């Protein structure tokens, strides 16, 4: 870590629509993009279909008869109609029929029927494929699958640091949704540092006192201790829920966090994990889905109530989104050219280290 200020990304990368389009093509469409939890998408059972929005592209997600996942662009190969409405809940399906001229596809995207039209090579008219993989219960898609790096590399750090939480076996106990008037990178940078925690999150800083000190030299590998008597992210710092099985002695009383670029942020407490999936919608707008993940047995209990965790996360989230929107408004000023990272914000430089090489690759 250096003691000097480091220049942040330039203004246009947060406010310019043309730059946003370039970045979306090179990065959001050129990397594995998290679309949510398999269970929550409704695709954990065979013969289902859903259409999801991936930064402006509609993607069909299907589970085949054998439960295997498939993904394709939501575009009929005949005349371009969308096959399914984007954003509706997953539906049962044995095949995919275009509502325009009834061209019909298998759940794997293969062309099955083209009424009143002879297709000599049906394989040439399969739906345009999209890469799909899963990690720890999350579904990722890749809109340029021929150029995809292995997903394992993209999630390697989070996989290692949060291994003991058994995230793949957890289920959503409560979901919080937000529309944030800010560029998605502002949210990522905000998540990546705790320089802001003292001024923005007084309640959180009382729960985790070291957060109030600017966030320098926090030992995320072993987790961040709570105040005396506290061990999880609730307003009281305690809960009636048991710690997740498999945690080590540090994780049972401390907090850990990680992220998988470009759009998955993970915040792990002893009894639950808060998973934030960022959905960039425009240069200055991001939809956030915050899923509070708990032990499956705890959620199945008729007495289960996620309210104590949701109360704290709702407070902290809204504090974060309000300051991120203030940053976005300030960045839009003609007086702003670029920001600076102070020494305790060194992790925030990750967005620069991660993003710029990918943009350079696309230019090359």
Secondary structure in CASP SS format (residue, H / E / C, confidence):
PFRMAT SS
TARGET T0000
AUTHOR 0000-0000-0000
METHOD secondary structure of the structure
MODEL  1
X C 1.00
X C 1.00
X C 1.00
X C 1.00
X C 1.00
X E 1.00
X E 1.00
X E 1.00
X E 1.00
X E 1.00
X C 1.00
X H 1.00
X H 1.00
X H 1.00
X H 1.00
X C 1.00
X H 1.00
X H 1.00
X H 1.00
X H 1.00
X H 1.00
X H 1.00
X H 1.00
X H 1.00
X H 1.00
X H 1.00
X H 1.00
X H 1.00
X C 1.00
X C 1.00
X C 1.00
X C 1.00
X E 1.00
X E 1.00
X E 1.00
X E 1.00
X E 1.00
X H 1.00
X H 1.00
X H 1.00
X H 1.00
X C 1.00
X C 1.00
X C 1.00
X C 1.00
X C 1.00
X C 1.00
X E 1.00
X E 1.00
X E 1.00
X E 1.00
X E 1.00
X E 1.00
X E 1.00
X C 1.00
X C 1.00
X E 1.00
X E 1.00
X E 1.00
X E 1.00
X E 1.00
X E 1.00
X E 1.00
X C 1.00
X C 1.00
X C 1.00
X C 1.00
X C 1.00
X E 1.00
X E 1.00
X E 1.00
X E 1.00
X E 1.00
X C 1.00
X C 1.00
X C 1.00
X C 1.00
X C 1.00
X C 1.00
X C 1.00
X C 1.00
X C 1.00
X C 1.00
X C 1.00
X C 1.00
X C 1.00
X C 1.00
X C 1.00
X C 1.00
X C 1.00
X E 1.00
X E 1.00
X C 1.00
X C 1.00
X C 1.00
X E 1.00
X E 1.00
X C 1.00
X C 1.00
X C 1.00
X C 1.00
X C 1.00
X C 1.00
X E 1.00
X E 1.00
X C 1.00
X C 1.00
X C 1.00
X C 1.00
X C 1.00
X E 1.00
X E 1.00
X E 1.00
X C 1.00
X C 1.00
X C 1.00
X C 1.00
X C 1.00
X C 1.00
X C 1.00
X C 1.00
X H 1.00
X H 1.00
X H 1.00
X H 1.00
X C 1.00
X C 1.00
X C 1.00
X E 1.00
X C 1.00
X E 1.00
X E 1.00
X E 1.00
X E 1.00
X E 1.00
X C 1.00
X C 1.00
X E 1.00
X E 1.00
X E 1.00
X E 1.00
X E 1.00
X C 1.00
X C 1.00
X H 1.00
X H 1.00
X H 1.00
X C 1.00
X C 1.00
X C 1.00
X H 1.00
X H 1.00
X H 1.00
X H 1.00
X C 1.00
X H 1.00
X H 1.00
X H 1.00
X H 1.00
X H 1.00
X H 1.00
X C 1.00
X H 1.00
X H 1.00
X H 1.00
X C 1.00
X H 1.00
X H 1.00
X H 1.00
X C 1.00
X E 1.00
X E 1.00
X E 1.00
X E 1.00
X E 1.00
X E 1.00
X E 1.00
X E 1.00
X E 1.00
X E 1.00
X C 1.00
X C 1.00
X C 1.00
X H 1.00
X H 1.00
X H 1.00
X H 1.00
X H 1.00
X H 1.00
X H 1.00
X H 1.00
X C 1.00
X C 1.00
X C 1.00
X C 1.00
X C 1.00
X H 1.00
X H 1.00
X H 1.00
X H 1.00
X C 1.00
X H 1.00
X H 1.00
X H 1.00
X H 1.00
X H 1.00
X H 1.00
X C 1.00
X H 1.00
X H 1.00
X H 1.00
X H 1.00
X H 1.00
X C 1.00
X C 1.00
X C 1.00
X C 1.00
X C 1.00
X C 1.00
X C 1.00
X C 1.00
X C 1.00
X C 1.00
X E 1.00
X E 1.00
X C 1.00
X C 1.00
X C 1.00
X C 1.00
X C 1.00
X C 1.00
X C 1.00
X C 1.00
X C 1.00
X C 1.00
X C 1.00
X C 1.00
X C 1.00
X C 1.00
X C 1.00
X C 1.00
X C 1.00
X C 1.00
X C 1.00
X C 1.00
X C 1.00
X C 1.00
X C 1.00
X C 1.00
X C 1.00
X C 1.00
X C 1.00
X C 1.00
X E 1.00
X E 1.00
X E 1.00
X E 1.00
X E 1.00
X E 1.00
X E 1.00
X C 1.00
X C 1.00
X C 1.00
X E 1.00
X E 1.00
X E 1.00
X E 1.00
X E 1.00
X C 1.00
X C 1.00
X C 1.00
X C 1.00
X E 1.00
X E 1.00
X E 1.00
X E 1.00
X E 1.00
X E 1.00
X E 1.00
X E 1.00
X E 1.00
X E 1.00
X C 1.00
X C 1.00
X E 1.00
X E 1.00
X E 1.00
X E 1.00
X E 1.00
X E 1.00
X E 1.00
X E 1.00
X E 1.00
X E 1.00
X C 1.00
X H 1.00
X H 1.00
X H 1.00
X H 1.00
X H 1.00
X C 1.00
X C 1.00
X C 1.00
X C 1.00
X C 1.00
X C 1.00
X H 1.00
X H 1.00
X H 1.00
X H 1.00
X H 1.00
X H 1.00
X H 1.00
X H 1.00
X H 1.00
X H 1.00
X H 1.00
X H 1.00
X H 1.00
X H 1.00
X H 1.00
X H 1.00
X H 1.00
X H 1.00
X H 1.00
X H 1.00
X H 1.00
X H 1.00
X H 1.00
X H 1.00
X H 1.00
X C 1.00
X C 1.00
X C 1.00
X C 1.00
X C 1.00
X C 1.00
X E 1.00
X E 1.00
X E 1.00
X E 1.00
X C 1.00
X H 1.00
X H 1.00
X H 1.00
X H 1.00
X H 1.00
X H 1.00
X H 1.00
X H 1.00
X H 1.00
X H 1.00
X H 1.00
X H 1.00
X H 1.00
X H 1.00
X H 1.00
X H 1.00
X H 1.00
X H 1.00
X H 1.00
X H 1.00
X H 1.00
X C 1.00
END
